[in-house]
Amino acid sequence: MDQAAARDALLLRRLDLVAQVSALTAEALRLNQKLAGIEMDVLRLSLEIGRSGATEQLVQDLHDAEEGAAEIRQVCKACEEGIVAAEAGIEEVDRGLAKTGN
């Protein structure tokens, strides 16, 4: 592969990685907003239990909200790991571009 073709391939790879970072960042933001809403529900339910006592329904709702929050935290972690991996890929591509002189 000649130098121009190698550079073009690296640039295409970089573009793809930047798009991945962008998509994962948007997803992480969406998930963090959803998590904030669930955490507000947890707080609301905890306060309601403190005020009116622990009914079976309130306890179940609280448990469900806490479970949902834990699941979202796991997905957020996976997004963050994907962002780190894509950014590492961008750095690798940039090193390759530097070697091609562009």
C-alpha positions as CSV (number, residue, x, y, z in Angstrom):
1,M,0.0,0.0,0.0
2,D,1.4,3.4,-0.9
3,Q,1.8,6.2,1.6
4,A,-1.3,8.1,0.4
5,A,-3.5,5.0,0.6
6,A,-2.1,4.3,4.1
7,R,-2.8,7.8,5.2
8,D,-6.3,7.7,3.8
9,A,-7.0,4.4,5.6
10,L,-5.8,5.9,8.9
11,L,-7.9,9.0,8.4
12,L,-11.0,6.9,7.7
13,R,-10.2,4.9,10.9
14,R,-9.8,8.1,12.9
15,L,-13.1,9.4,11.6
16,D,-14.8,6.1,12.6
17,L,-13.3,6.3,16.1
18,V,-14.3,9.9,16.6
19,A,-17.8,9.0,15.6
20,Q,-17.7,6.1,18.2
21,V,-16.6,8.5,20.9
22,S,-19.3,10.9,20.0
23,A,-22.0,8.3,20.0
24,L,-20.8,6.8,23.3
25,T,-20.6,10.2,24.9
26,A,-24.2,11.0,23.9
27,E,-25.3,7.6,25.2
28,A,-23.5,8.2,28.5
29,L,-25.2,11.6,28.8
30,R,-28.6,10.1,28.2
31,L,-28.0,7.4,30.7
32,N,-26.7,9.8,33.3
33,Q,-29.9,11.9,32.9
34,K,-32.0,8.8,33.3
35,L,-29.9,7.8,36.3
36,A,-30.5,11.2,37.9
37,G,-34.3,10.8,37.5
38,I,-34.2,7.3,39.1
39,E,-32.1,8.6,41.9
40,M,-34.7,11.3,42.5
41,D,-37.3,8.5,42.6
42,V,-35.2,6.6,45.2
43,L,-35.0,9.8,47.3
44,R,-38.8,10.4,46.9
45,L,-39.6,6.8,47.9
46,S,-37.2,6.8,50.8
47,L,-38.8,10.1,52.1
48,E,-42.3,8.6,51.6
49,I,-41.3,5.5,53.6
50,G,-39.9,7.7,56.3
51,R,-43.1,9.7,56.5
52,S,-45.8,7.1,56.1
53,G,-44.1,3.8,56.9
54,A,-42.9,1.0,54.8
55,T,-45.8,-0.4,52.9
56,E,-45.2,-3.4,50.7
57,Q,-45.7,-1.4,47.5
58,L,-43.4,1.4,48.6
59,V,-40.7,-1.0,49.5
60,Q,-41.1,-2.9,46.2
61,D,-41.0,0.4,44.3
62,L,-37.9,1.5,46.1
63,H,-36.2,-1.9,45.4
64,D,-37.1,-1.7,41.7
65,A,-35.7,1.9,41.5
66,E,-32.5,0.9,43.2
67,E,-32.2,-2.1,40.9
68,G,-32.8,0.1,37.8
69,A,-30.1,2.6,39.0
70,A,-27.6,-0.2,39.5
71,E,-28.3,-1.5,36.0
72,I,-27.8,1.9,34.5
73,R,-24.6,2.4,36.4
74,Q,-23.3,-0.8,34.8
75,V,-24.2,0.4,31.3
76,C,-22.6,3.8,32.0
77,K,-19.4,2.0,33.0
78,A,-19.4,0.1,29.8
79,C,-19.9,3.3,27.8
80,E,-17.0,4.9,29.7
81,E,-14.8,1.9,28.9
82,G,-15.8,2.1,25.3
83,I,-14.9,5.8,25.2
84,V,-11.5,5.1,26.8
85,A,-10.8,2.4,24.2
86,A,-11.9,4.5,21.3
87,E,-9.8,7.4,22.5
88,A,-6.8,5.1,22.8
89,G,-7.5,4.0,19.2
90,I,-7.5,7.7,18.1
91,E,-4.1,8.2,19.8
92,E,-2.7,5.1,18.0
93,V,-4.1,6.4,14.7
94,D,-2.6,9.8,15.3
95,R,0.8,8.2,16.0
96,G,0.5,6.4,12.6
97,L,-0.5,9.6,10.9
98,A,2.6,11.3,12.4
99,K,4.8,8.6,11.0
100,T,3.3,9.2,7.5
101,G,4.2,12.8,7.8
102,N,0.7,14.2,7.8
